[in-house]
């Protein structure tokens, strides 16, 4: 069984992005930054071993993640 949502993806994820723990890394993916194990210029690796591709369009997700880490440590 599938659920069909008739809203743009950006509208659906905006509450999560505003919360501060999530970041959009491509047109179809958001990640919870609490579960990032490491990242490269091309992807984020999560604590469960999954890798999520990082689109060039969302390259600023790396700096958003670094800001999140530094804010969390202070």
mmCIF file of the N, C-alpha and C atoms, coordinates in Angstrom:
data_MODEL
# 
_entry.id   MODEL 
# 
loop_
_atom_site.group_PDB 
_atom_site.id 
_atom_site.type_symbol 
_atom_site.label_atom_id 
_atom_site.label_alt_id 
_atom_site.label_comp_id 
_atom_site.label_asym_id 
_atom_site.label_entity_id 
_atom_site.label_seq_id 
_atom_site.pdbx_PDB_ins_code 
_atom_site.Cartn_x 
_atom_site.Cartn_y 
_atom_site.Cartn_z 
_atom_site.occupancy 
_atom_site.B_iso_or_equiv 
_atom_site.pdbx_formal_charge 
_atom_site.auth_seq_id 
_atom_site.auth_comp_id 
_atom_site.auth_asym_id 
_atom_site.auth_atom_id 
_atom_site.pdbx_PDB_model_num 
ATOM 1   N N  . UNK A 1 1  ? 0.843  -1.173 0.000  1.00 0.00 ? 1  UNK A N  1 
ATOM 2   C CA . UNK A 1 1  ? 0.000  0.000  0.000  1.00 0.00 ? 1  UNK A CA 1 
ATOM 3   C C  . UNK A 1 1  ? 0.890  1.239  0.000  1.00 0.00 ? 1  UNK A C  1 
ATOM 4   N N  . UNK A 1 2  ? 0.543  2.176  -0.813 1.00 0.00 ? 2  UNK A N  1 
ATOM 5   C CA . UNK A 1 2  ? 1.314  3.413  -0.923 1.00 0.00 ? 2  UNK A CA 1 
ATOM 6   C C  . UNK A 1 2  ? 0.476  4.596  -0.487 1.00 0.00 ? 2  UNK A C  1 
ATOM 7   N N  . UNK A 1 3  ? 1.180  5.605  -0.021 1.00 0.00 ? 3  UNK A N  1 
ATOM 8   C CA . UNK A 1 3  ? 0.523  6.861  0.333  1.00 0.00 ? 3  UNK A CA 1 
ATOM 9   C C  . UNK A 1 3  ? 0.931  7.890  -0.701 1.00 0.00 ? 3  UNK A C  1 
ATOM 10  N N  . UNK A 1 4  ? -0.030 8.591  -1.249 1.00 0.00 ? 4  UNK A N  1 
ATOM 11  C CA . UNK A 1 4  ? 0.247  9.630  -2.225 1.00 0.00 ? 4  UNK A CA 1 
ATOM 12  C C  . UNK A 1 4  ? 0.050  10.978 -1.554 1.00 0.00 ? 4  UNK A C  1 
ATOM 13  N N  . UNK A 1 5  ? 1.075  11.792 -1.593 1.00 0.00 ? 5  UNK A N  1 
ATOM 14  C CA . UNK A 1 5  ? 0.997  13.133 -1.033 1.00 0.00 ? 5  UNK A CA 1 
ATOM 15  C C  . UNK A 1 5  ? 1.057  14.128 -2.179 1.00 0.00 ? 5  UNK A C  1 
ATOM 16  N N  . UNK A 1 6  ? 0.159  15.064 -2.191 1.00 0.00 ? 6  UNK A N  1 
ATOM 17  C CA . UNK A 1 6  ? 0.079  16.009 -3.295 1.00 0.00 ? 6  UNK A CA 1 
ATOM 18  C C  . UNK A 1 6  ? 0.638  17.377 -2.911 1.00 0.00 ? 6  UNK A C  1 
ATOM 19  N N  . UNK A 1 7  ? 1.777  17.357 -2.254 1.00 0.00 ? 7  UNK A N  1 
ATOM 20  C CA . UNK A 1 7  ? 2.461  18.589 -1.890 1.00 0.00 ? 7  UNK A CA 1 
ATOM 21  C C  . UNK A 1 7  ? 3.903  18.485 -2.356 1.00 0.00 ? 7  UNK A C  1 
ATOM 22  N N  . UNK A 1 8  ? 4.526  19.611 -2.652 1.00 0.00 ? 8  UNK A N  1 
ATOM 23  C CA . UNK A 1 8  ? 5.949  19.562 -3.005 1.00 0.00 ? 8  UNK A CA 1 
ATOM 24  C C  . UNK A 1 8  ? 6.785  19.039 -1.835 1.00 0.00 ? 8  UNK A C  1 
ATOM 25  N N  . UNK A 1 9  ? 7.852  18.322 -2.172 1.00 0.00 ? 9  UNK A N  1 
ATOM 26  C CA . UNK A 1 9  ? 8.735  17.738 -1.160 1.00 0.00 ? 9  UNK A CA 1 
ATOM 27  C C  . UNK A 1 9  ? 9.248  18.811 -0.206 1.00 0.00 ? 9  UNK A C  1 
ATOM 28  N N  . UNK A 1 10 ? 9.613  19.972 -0.729 1.00 0.00 ? 10 UNK A N  1 
ATOM 29  C CA . UNK A 1 10 ? 10.150 21.040 0.127  1.00 0.00 ? 10 UNK A CA 1 
ATOM 30  C C  . UNK A 1 10 ? 9.124  21.494 1.159  1.00 0.00 ? 10 UNK A C  1 
ATOM 31  N N  . UNK A 1 11 ? 7.849  21.498 0.812  1.00 0.00 ? 11 UNK A N  1 
ATOM 32  C CA . UNK A 1 11 ? 6.810  21.857 1.789  1.00 0.00 ? 11 UNK A CA 1 
ATOM 33  C C  . UNK A 1 11 ? 6.687  20.801 2.880  1.00 0.00 ? 11 UNK A C  1 
ATOM 34  N N  . UNK A 1 12 ? 6.832  19.545 2.496  1.00 0.00 ? 12 UNK A N  1 
ATOM 35  C CA . UNK A 1 12 ? 6.700  18.459 3.465  1.00 0.00 ? 12 UNK A CA 1 
ATOM 36  C C  . UNK A 1 12 ? 7.868  18.416 4.450  1.00 0.00 ? 12 UNK A C  1 
ATOM 37  N N  . UNK A 1 13 ? 9.063  18.739 3.985  1.00 0.00 ? 13 UNK A N  1 
ATOM 38  C CA . UNK A 1 13 ? 10.236 18.625 4.856  1.00 0.00 ? 13 UNK A CA 1 
ATOM 39  C C  . UNK A 1 13 ? 10.558 19.903 5.622  1.00 0.00 ? 13 UNK A C  1 
ATOM 40  N N  . UNK A 1 14 ? 9.933  21.011 5.278  1.00 0.00 ? 14 UNK A N  1 
ATOM 41  C CA . UNK A 1 14 ? 10.286 22.284 5.926  1.00 0.00 ? 14 UNK A CA 1 
ATOM 42  C C  . UNK A 1 14 ? 10.174 22.259 7.449  1.00 0.00 ? 14 UNK A C  1 
ATOM 43  N N  . UNK A 1 15 ? 9.171  21.598 8.058  1.00 0.00 ? 15 UNK A N  1 
ATOM 44  C CA . UNK A 1 15 ? 9.167  21.532 9.530  1.00 0.00 ? 15 UNK A CA 1 
ATOM 45  C C  . UNK A 1 15 ? 10.390 20.807 10.092 1.00 0.00 ? 15 UNK A C  1 
ATOM 46  N N  . UNK A 1 16 ? 10.866 19.793 9.398  1.00 0.00 ? 16 UNK A N  1 
ATOM 47  C CA . UNK A 1 16 ? 12.046 19.064 9.856  1.00 0.00 ? 16 UNK A CA 1 
ATOM 48  C C  . UNK A 1 16 ? 13.302 19.915 9.717  1.00 0.00 ? 16 UNK A C  1 
ATOM 49  N N  . UNK A 1 17 ? 13.431 20.608 8.613  1.00 0.00 ? 17 UNK A N  1 
ATOM 50  C CA . UNK A 1 17 ? 14.594 21.468 8.386  1.00 0.00 ? 17 UNK A CA 1 
ATOM 51  C C  . UNK A 1 17 ? 14.637 22.576 9.432  1.00 0.00 ? 17 UNK A C  1 
ATOM 52  N N  . UNK A 1 18 ? 13.489 23.168 9.724  1.00 0.00 ? 18 UNK A N  1 
ATOM 53  C CA . UNK A 1 18 ? 13.413 24.246 10.716 1.00 0.00 ? 18 UNK A CA 1 
ATOM 54  C C  . UNK A 1 18 ? 13.775 23.759 12.116 1.00 0.00 ? 18 UNK A C  1 
ATOM 55  N N  . UNK A 1 19 ? 13.553 22.490 12.394 1.00 0.00 ? 19 UNK A N  1 
ATOM 56  C CA . UNK A 1 19 ? 13.878 21.924 13.704 1.00 0.00 ? 19 UNK A CA 1 
ATOM 57  C C  . UNK A 1 19 ? 15.372 22.009 13.992 1.00 0.00 ? 19 UNK A C  1 
ATOM 58  N N  . UNK A 1 20 ? 16.197 21.913 12.940 1.00 0.00 ? 20 UNK A N  1 
ATOM 59  C CA . UNK A 1 20 ? 17.626 22.094 13.119 1.00 0.00 ? 20 UNK A CA 1 
ATOM 60  C C  . UNK A 1 20 ? 18.471 20.837 13.116 1.00 0.00 ? 20 UNK A C  1 
ATOM 61  N N  . UNK A 1 21 ? 17.854 19.668 13.158 1.00 0.00 ? 21 UNK A N  1 
ATOM 62  C CA . UNK A 1 21 ? 18.623 18.423 13.138 1.00 0.00 ? 21 UNK A CA 1 
ATOM 63  C C  . UNK A 1 21 ? 18.703 17.810 11.751 1.00 0.00 ? 21 UNK A C  1 
ATOM 64  N N  . UNK A 1 22 ? 17.906 18.287 10.823 1.00 0.00 ? 22 UNK A N  1 
ATOM 65  C CA . UNK A 1 22 ? 17.829 17.702 9.489  1.00 0.00 ? 22 UNK A CA 1 
ATOM 66  C C  . UNK A 1 22 ? 18.385 18.665 8.453  1.00 0.00 ? 22 UNK A C  1 
ATOM 67  N N  . UNK A 1 23 ? 18.948 18.091 7.397  1.00 0.00 ? 23 UNK A N  1 
ATOM 68  C CA . UNK A 1 23 ? 19.465 18.888 6.286  1.00 0.00 ? 23 UNK A CA 1 
ATOM 69  C C  . UNK A 1 23 ? 19.138 18.156 4.988  1.00 0.00 ? 23 UNK A C  1 
ATOM 70  N N  . UNK A 1 24 ? 18.791 18.937 3.973  1.00 0.00 ? 24 UNK A N  1 
ATOM 71  C CA . UNK A 1 24 ? 18.520 18.351 2.662  1.00 0.00 ? 24 UNK A CA 1 
ATOM 72  C C  . UNK A 1 24 ? 19.842 18.199 1.916  1.00 0.00 ? 24 UNK A C  1 
ATOM 73  N N  . UNK A 1 25 ? 20.109 16.995 1.425  1.00 0.00 ? 25 UNK A N  1 
ATOM 74  C CA . UNK A 1 25 ? 21.375 16.718 0.749  1.00 0.00 ? 25 UNK A CA 1 
ATOM 75  C C  . UNK A 1 25 ? 21.214 16.462 -0.750 1.00 0.00 ? 25 UNK A C  1 
ATOM 76  N N  . UNK A 1 26 ? 19.992 16.304 -1.202 1.00 0.00 ? 26 UNK A N  1 
ATOM 77  C CA . UNK A 1 26 ? 19.698 16.189 -2.627 1.00 0.00 ? 26 UNK A CA 1 
ATOM 78  C C  . UNK A 1 26 ? 18.212 16.474 -2.802 1.00 0.00 ? 26 UNK A C  1 
ATOM 79  N N  . UNK A 1 27 ? 17.768 16.448 -4.028 1.00 0.00 ? 27 UNK A N  1 
ATOM 80  C CA . UNK A 1 27 ? 16.366 16.764 -4.296 1.00 0.00 ? 27 UNK A CA 1 
ATOM 81  C C  . UNK A 1 27 ? 15.408 15.791 -3.611 1.00 0.00 ? 27 UNK A C  1 
ATOM 82  N N  . UNK A 1 28 ? 15.871 14.577 -3.338 1.00 0.00 ? 28 UNK A N  1 
ATOM 83  C CA . UNK A 1 28 ? 14.997 13.532 -2.784 1.00 0.00 ? 28 UNK A CA 1 
ATOM 84  C C  . UNK A 1 28 ? 15.377 13.036 -1.403 1.00 0.00 ? 28 UNK A C  1 
ATOM 85  N N  . UNK A 1 29 ? 16.442 13.578 -0.809 1.00 0.00 ? 29 UNK A N  1 
ATOM 86  C CA . UNK A 1 29 ? 16.919 13.063 0.469  1.00 0.00 ? 29 UNK A CA 1 
ATOM 87  C C  . UNK A 1 29 ? 17.110 14.170 1.492  1.00 0.00 ? 29 UNK A C  1 
ATOM 88  N N  . UNK A 1 30 ? 16.716 13.862 2.720  1.00 0.00 ? 30 UNK A N  1 
ATOM 89  C CA . UNK A 1 30 ? 17.123 14.650 3.877  1.00 0.00 ? 30 UNK A CA 1 
ATOM 90  C C  . UNK A 1 30 ? 17.746 13.672 4.861  1.00 0.00 ? 30 UNK A C  1 
ATOM 91  N N  . UNK A 1 31 ? 18.635 14.174 5.702  1.00 0.00 ? 31 UNK A N  1 
ATOM 92  C CA . UNK A 1 31 ? 19.260 13.305 6.697  1.00 0.00 ? 31 UNK A CA 1 
ATOM 93  C C  . UNK A 1 31 ? 19.167 13.958 8.070  1.00 0.00 ? 31 UNK A C  1 
ATOM 94  N N  . UNK A 1 32 ? 19.134 13.101 9.079  1.00 0.00 ? 32 UNK A N  1 
ATOM 95  C CA . UNK A 1 32 ? 19.198 13.551 10.458 1.00 0.00 ? 32 UNK A CA 1 
ATOM 96  C C  . UNK A 1 32 ? 20.681 13.640 10.814 1.00 0.00 ? 32 UNK A C  1 
ATOM 97  N N  . UNK A 1 33 ? 21.144 14.845 11.082 1.00 0.00 ? 33 UNK A N  1 
ATOM 98  C CA . UNK A 1 33 ? 22.573 15.069 11.307 1.00 0.00 ? 33 UNK A CA 1 
ATOM 99  C C  . UNK A 1 33 ? 23.090 14.387 12.570 1.00 0.00 ? 33 UNK A C  1 
ATOM 100 N N  . UNK A 1 34 ? 22.213 13.986 13.470 1.00 0.00 ? 34 UNK A N  1 
ATOM 101 C CA . UNK A 1 34 ? 22.632 13.270 14.672 1.00 0.00 ? 34 UNK A CA 1 
ATOM 102 C C  . UNK A 1 34 ? 23.233 11.908 14.334 1.00 0.00 ? 34 UNK A C  1 
ATOM 103 N N  . UNK A 1 35 ? 22.899 11.373 13.163 1.00 0.00 ? 35 UNK A N  1 
ATOM 104 C CA . UNK A 1 35 ? 23.312 10.025 12.809 1.00 0.00 ? 35 UNK A CA 1 
ATOM 105 C C  . UNK A 1 35 ? 24.383 9.975  11.721 1.00 0.00 ? 35 UNK A C  1 
ATOM 106 N N  . UNK A 1 36 ? 25.038 11.098 11.468 1.00 0.00 ? 36 UNK A N  1 
ATOM 107 C CA . UNK A 1 36 ? 26.112 11.118 10.482 1.00 0.00 ? 36 UNK A CA 1 
ATOM 108 C C  . UNK A 1 36 ? 27.379 10.584 11.129 1.00 0.00 ? 36 UNK A C  1 
ATOM 109 N N  . UNK A 1 37 ? 27.979 9.592  10.501 1.00 0.00 ? 37 UNK A N  1 
ATOM 110 C CA . UNK A 1 37 ? 29.243 9.031  10.974 1.00 0.00 ? 37 UNK A CA 1 
ATOM 111 C C  . UNK A 1 37 ? 30.403 9.803  10.368 1.00 0.00 ? 37 UNK A C  1 
ATOM 112 N N  . UNK A 1 38 ? 30.323 10.066 9.067  1.00 0.00 ? 38 UNK A N  1 
ATOM 113 C CA . UNK A 1 38 ? 31.349 10.840 8.379  1.00 0.00 ? 38 UNK A CA 1 
ATOM 114 C C  . UNK A 1 38 ? 30.756 11.340 7.067  1.00 0.00 ? 38 UNK A C  1 
ATOM 115 N N  . UNK A 1 39 ? 31.483 12.249 6.414  1.00 0.00 ? 39 UNK A N  1 
ATOM 116 C CA . UNK A 1 39 ? 31.030 12.735 5.122  1.00 0.00 ? 39 UNK A CA 1 
ATOM 117 C C  . UNK A 1 39 ? 32.219 13.019 4.222  1.00 0.00 ? 39 UNK A C  1 
ATOM 118 N N  . UNK A 1 40 ? 31.952 12.971 2.940  1.00 0.00 ? 40 UNK A N  1 
ATOM 119 C CA . UNK A 1 40 ? 32.949 13.279 1.927  1.00 0.00 ? 40 UNK A CA 1 
ATOM 120 C C  . UNK A 1 40 ? 32.368 14.362 1.022  1.00 0.00 ? 40 UNK A C  1 
ATOM 121 N N  . UNK A 1 41 ? 33.072 14.672 -0.029 1.00 0.00 ? 41 UNK A N  1 
ATOM 122 C CA . UNK A 1 41 ? 32.556 15.669 -0.967 1.00 0.00 ? 41 UNK A CA 1 
ATOM 123 C C  . UNK A 1 41 ? 31.377 15.134 -1.772 1.00 0.00 ? 41 UNK A C  1 
ATOM 124 N N  . UNK A 1 42 ? 31.154 13.817 -1.726 1.00 0.00 ? 42 UNK A N  1 
ATOM 125 C CA . UNK A 1 42 ? 30.097 13.208 -2.527 1.00 0.00 ? 42 UNK A CA 1 
ATOM 126 C C  . UNK A 1 42 ? 28.956 12.575 -1.752 1.00 0.00 ? 42 UNK A C  1 
ATOM 127 N N  . UNK A 1 43 ? 29.168 12.287 -0.453 1.00 0.00 ? 43 UNK A N  1 
ATOM 128 C CA . UNK A 1 43 ? 28.109 11.592 0.274  1.00 0.00 ? 43 UNK A CA 1 
ATOM 129 C C  . UNK A 1 43 ? 28.258 11.761 1.785  1.00 0.00 ? 43 UNK A C  1 
ATOM 130 N N  . UNK A 1 44 ? 27.185 11.404 2.472  1.00 0.00 ? 44 UNK A N  1 
ATOM 131 C CA . UNK A 1 44 ? 27.180 11.308 3.925  1.00 0.00 ? 44 UNK A CA 1 
ATOM 132 C C  . UNK A 1 44 ? 27.028 9.835  4.269  1.00 0.00 ? 44 UNK A C  1 
ATOM 133 N N  . UNK A 1 45 ? 27.818 9.362  5.216  1.00 0.00 ? 45 UNK A N  1 
ATOM 134 C CA . UNK A 1 45 ? 27.666 7.994  5.710  1.00 0.00 ? 45 UNK A CA 1 
ATOM 135 C C  . UNK A 1 45 ? 26.998 8.078  7.067  1.00 0.00 ? 45 UNK A C  1 
ATOM 136 N N  . UNK A 1 46 ? 25.922 7.326  7.230  1.00 0.00 ? 46 UNK A N  1 
ATOM 137 C CA . UNK A 1 46 ? 25.151 7.355  8.471  1.00 0.00 ? 46 UNK A CA 1 
ATOM 138 C C  . UNK A 1 46 ? 25.608 6.249  9.405  1.00 0.00 ? 46 UNK A C  1 
ATOM 139 N N  . UNK A 1 47 ? 25.209 6.354  10.654 1.00 0.00 ? 47 UNK A N  1 
ATOM 140 C CA . UNK A 1 47 ? 25.656 5.398  11.666 1.00 0.00 ? 47 UNK A CA 1 
ATOM 141 C C  . UNK A 1 47 ? 25.183 3.975  11.391 1.00 0.00 ? 47 UNK A C  1 
ATOM 142 N N  . UNK A 1 48 ? 24.144 3.795  10.585 1.00 0.00 ? 48 UNK A N  1 
ATOM 143 C CA . UNK A 1 48 ? 23.684 2.443  10.243 1.00 0.00 ? 48 UNK A CA 1 
ATOM 144 C C  . UNK A 1 48 ? 24.407 1.872  9.025  1.00 0.00 ? 48 UNK A C  1 
ATOM 145 N N  . UNK A 1 49 ? 25.397 2.619  8.490  1.00 0.00 ? 49 UNK A N  1 
ATOM 146 C CA . UNK A 1 49 ? 26.171 2.142  7.357  1.00 0.00 ? 49 UNK A CA 1 
ATOM 147 C C  . UNK A 1 49 ? 25.676 2.600  6.000  1.00 0.00 ? 49 UNK A C  1 
ATOM 148 N N  . UNK A 1 50 ? 24.489 3.172  5.939  1.00 0.00 ? 50 UNK A N  1 
ATOM 149 C CA . UNK A 1 50 ? 23.956 3.658  4.667  1.00 0.00 ? 50 UNK A CA 1 
ATOM 150 C C  . UNK A 1 50 ? 24.723 4.893  4.212  1.00 0.00 ? 50 UNK A C  1 
ATOM 151 N N  . UNK A 1 51 ? 24.905 5.009  2.918  1.00 0.00 ? 51 UNK A N  1 
ATOM 152 C CA . UNK A 1 51 ? 25.489 6.222  2.365  1.00 0.00 ? 51 UNK A CA 1 
ATOM 153 C C  . UNK A 1 51 ? 24.421 6.950  1.567  1.00 0.00 ? 51 UNK A C  1 
ATOM 154 N N  . UNK A 1 52 ? 24.371 8.252  1.762  1.00 0.00 ? 52 UNK A N  1 
ATOM 155 C CA . UNK A 1 52 ? 23.382 9.084  1.090  1.00 0.00 ? 52 UNK A CA 1 
ATOM 156 C C  . UNK A 1 52 ? 24.140 10.041 0.187  1.00 0.00 ? 52 UNK A C  1 
ATOM 157 N N  . UNK A 1 53 ? 23.818 10.048 -1.118 1.00 0.00 ? 53 UNK A N  1 
ATOM 158 C CA . UNK A 1 53 ? 24.553 10.903 -2.043 1.00 0.00 ? 53 UNK A CA 1 
ATOM 159 C C  . UNK A 1 53 ? 24.313 12.386 -1.762 1.00 0.00 ? 53 UNK A C  1 
ATOM 160 N N  . UNK A 1 54 ? 25.344 13.177 -1.986 1.00 0.00 ? 54 UNK A N  1 
ATOM 161 C CA . UNK A 1 54 ? 25.265 14.621 -1.818 1.00 0.00 ? 54 UNK A CA 1 
ATOM 162 C C  . UNK A 1 54 ? 25.281 15.259 -3.199 1.00 0.00 ? 54 UNK A C  1 
ATOM 163 N N  . UNK A 1 55 ? 24.202 15.928 -3.541 1.00 0.00 ? 55 UNK A N  1 
ATOM 164 C CA . UNK A 1 55 ? 24.094 16.579 -4.833 1.00 0.00 ? 55 UNK A CA 1 
ATOM 165 C C  . UNK A 1 55 ? 24.892 17.876 -4.839 1.00 0.00 ? 55 UNK A C  1 
ATOM 166 N N  . UNK A 1 56 ? 25.454 18.231 -5.991 1.00 0.00 ? 56 UNK A N  1 
ATOM 167 C CA . UNK A 1 56 ? 26.183 19.499 -6.093 1.00 0.00 ? 56 UNK A CA 1 
ATOM 168 C C  . UNK A 1 56 ? 25.281 20.687 -5.790 1.00 0.00 ? 56 UNK A C  1 
ATOM 169 N N  . UNK A 1 57 ? 24.011 20.561 -6.121 1.00 0.00 ? 57 UNK A N  1 
ATOM 170 C CA . UNK A 1 57 ? 23.050 21.628 -5.834 1.00 0.00 ? 57 UNK A CA 1 
ATOM 171 C C  . UNK A 1 57 ? 22.942 21.894 -4.336 1.00 0.00 ? 57 UNK A C  1 
ATOM 172 N N  . UNK A 1 58 ? 23.128 20.861 -3.527 1.00 0.00 ? 58 UNK A N  1 
ATOM 173 C CA . UNK A 1 58 ? 23.002 20.973 -2.075 1.00 0.00 ? 58 UNK A CA 1 
ATOM 174 C C  . UNK A 1 58 ? 24.357 20.857 -1.382 1.00 0.00 ? 58 UNK A C  1 
ATOM 175 N N  . UNK A 1 59 ? 25.407 21.289 -2.047 1.00 0.00 ? 59 UNK A N  1 
ATOM 176 C CA . UNK A 1 59 ? 26.759 21.201 -1.489 1.00 0.00 ? 59 UNK A CA 1 
ATOM 177 C C  . UNK A 1 59 ? 26.893 21.972 -0.179 1.00 0.00 ? 59 UNK A C  1 
ATOM 178 N N  . UNK A 1 60 ? 26.049 22.980 0.025  1.00 0.00 ? 60 UNK A N  1 
ATOM 179 C CA . UNK A 1 60 ? 26.093 23.729 1.283  1.00 0.00 ? 60 UNK A CA 1 
ATOM 180 C C  . UNK A 1 60 ? 25.658 22.884 2.476  1.00 0.00 ? 60 UNK A C  1 
ATOM 181 N N  . UNK A 1 61 ? 25.151 21.674 2.240  1.00 0.00 ? 61 UNK A N  1 
ATOM 182 C CA . UNK A 1 61 ? 24.774 20.772 3.334  1.00 0.00 ? 61 UNK A CA 1 
ATOM 183 C C  . UNK A 1 61 ? 25.991 20.415 4.182  1.00 0.00 ? 61 UNK A C  1 
ATOM 184 N N  . UNK A 1 62 ? 27.173 20.373 3.566  1.00 0.00 ? 62 UNK A N  1 
ATOM 185 C CA . UNK A 1 62 ? 28.399 20.093 4.333  1.00 0.00 ? 62 UNK A CA 1 
ATOM 186 C C  . UNK A 1 62 ? 28.641 21.191 5.359  1.00 0.00 ? 62 UNK A C  1 
ATOM 187 N N  . UNK A 1 63 ? 28.527 22.444 4.953  1.00 0.00 ? 63 UNK A N  1 
ATOM 188 C CA . UNK A 1 63 ? 28.753 23.539 5.909  1.00 0.00 ? 63 UNK A CA 1 
ATOM 189 C C  . UNK A 1 63 ? 27.639 23.593 6.946  1.00 0.00 ? 63 UNK A C  1 
ATOM 190 N N  . UNK A 1 64 ? 26.422 23.253 6.555  1.00 0.00 ? 64 UNK A N  1 
ATOM 191 C CA . UNK A 1 64 ? 25.320 23.184 7.523  1.00 0.00 ? 64 UNK A CA 1 
ATOM 192 C C  . UNK A 1 64 ? 25.617 22.126 8.569  1.00 0.00 ? 64 UNK A C  1 
ATOM 193 N N  . UNK A 1 65 ? 26.154 20.985 8.131  1.00 0.00 ? 65 UNK A N  1 
ATOM 194 C CA . UNK A 1 65 ? 26.505 19.914 9.065  1.00 0.00 ? 65 UNK A CA 1 
ATOM 195 C C  . UNK A 1 65 ? 27.635 20.360 9.993  1.00 0.00 ? 65 UNK A C  1 
ATOM 196 N N  . UNK A 1 66 ? 28.658 21.001 9.459  1.00 0.00 ? 66 UNK A N  1 
ATOM 197 C CA . UNK A 1 66 ? 29.761 21.476 10.302 1.00 0.00 ? 66 UNK A CA 1 
ATOM 198 C C  . UNK A 1 66 ? 29.279 22.503 11.323 1.00 0.00 ? 66 UNK A C  1 
ATOM 199 N N  . UNK A 1 67 ? 28.394 23.400 10.905 1.00 0.00 ? 67 UNK A N  1 
ATOM 200 C CA . UNK A 1 67 ? 27.809 24.364 11.845 1.00 0.00 ? 67 UNK A CA 1 
ATOM 201 C C  . UNK A 1 67 ? 27.052 23.640 12.953 1.00 0.00 ? 67 UNK A C  1 
ATOM 202 N N  . UNK A 1 68 ? 26.310 22.604 12.577 1.00 0.00 ? 68 UNK A N  1 
ATOM 203 C CA . UNK A 1 68 ? 25.561 21.809 13.551 1.00 0.00 ? 68 UNK A CA 1 
ATOM 204 C C  . UNK A 1 68 ? 26.502 21.170 14.570 1.00 0.00 ? 68 UNK A C  1 
ATOM 205 N N  . UNK A 1 69 ? 27.603 20.588 14.095 1.00 0.00 ? 69 UNK A N  1 
ATOM 206 C CA . UNK A 1 69 ? 28.571 19.936 14.986 1.00 0.00 ? 69 UNK A CA 1 
ATOM 207 C C  . UNK A 1 69 ? 29.191 20.945 15.936 1.00 0.00 ? 69 UNK A C  1 
ATOM 208 N N  . UNK A 1 70 ? 29.626 22.081 15.412 1.00 0.00 ? 70 UNK A N  1 
ATOM 209 C CA . UNK A 1 70 ? 30.267 23.081 16.263 1.00 0.00 ? 70 UNK A CA 1 
ATOM 210 C C  . UNK A 1 70 ? 29.283 23.675 17.279 1.00 0.00 ? 70 UNK A C  1 
ATOM 211 N N  . UNK A 1 71 ? 28.050 23.857 16.873 1.00 0.00 ? 71 UNK A N  1 
ATOM 212 C CA . UNK A 1 71 ? 27.031 24.372 17.794 1.00 0.00 ? 71 UNK A CA 1 
ATOM 213 C C  . UNK A 1 71 ? 26.728 23.351 18.882 1.00 0.00 ? 71 UNK A C  1 
ATOM 214 N N  . UNK A 1 72 ? 26.701 22.083 18.507 1.00 0.00 ? 72 UNK A N  1 
ATOM 215 C CA . UNK A 1 72 ? 26.424 20.998 19.460 1.00 0.00 ? 72 UNK A CA 1 
ATOM 216 C C  . UNK A 1 72 ? 27.526 20.898 20.522 1.00 0.00 ? 72 UNK A C  1 
ATOM 217 N N  . UNK A 1 73 ? 28.774 21.183 20.127 1.00 0.00 ? 73 UNK A N  1 
ATOM 218 C CA . UNK A 1 73 ? 29.898 21.062 21.048 1.00 0.00 ? 73 UNK A CA 1 
ATOM 219 C C  . UNK A 1 73 ? 30.011 22.245 22.014 1.00 0.00 ? 73 UNK A C  1 
ATOM 220 N N  . UNK A 1 74 ? 29.381 23.354 21.680 1.00 0.00 ? 74 UNK A N  1 
ATOM 221 C CA . UNK A 1 74 ? 29.478 24.525 22.579 1.00 0.00 ? 74 UNK A CA 1 
ATOM 222 C C  . UNK A 1 74 ? 28.325 24.627 23.525 1.00 0.00 ? 74 UNK A C  1 
# 
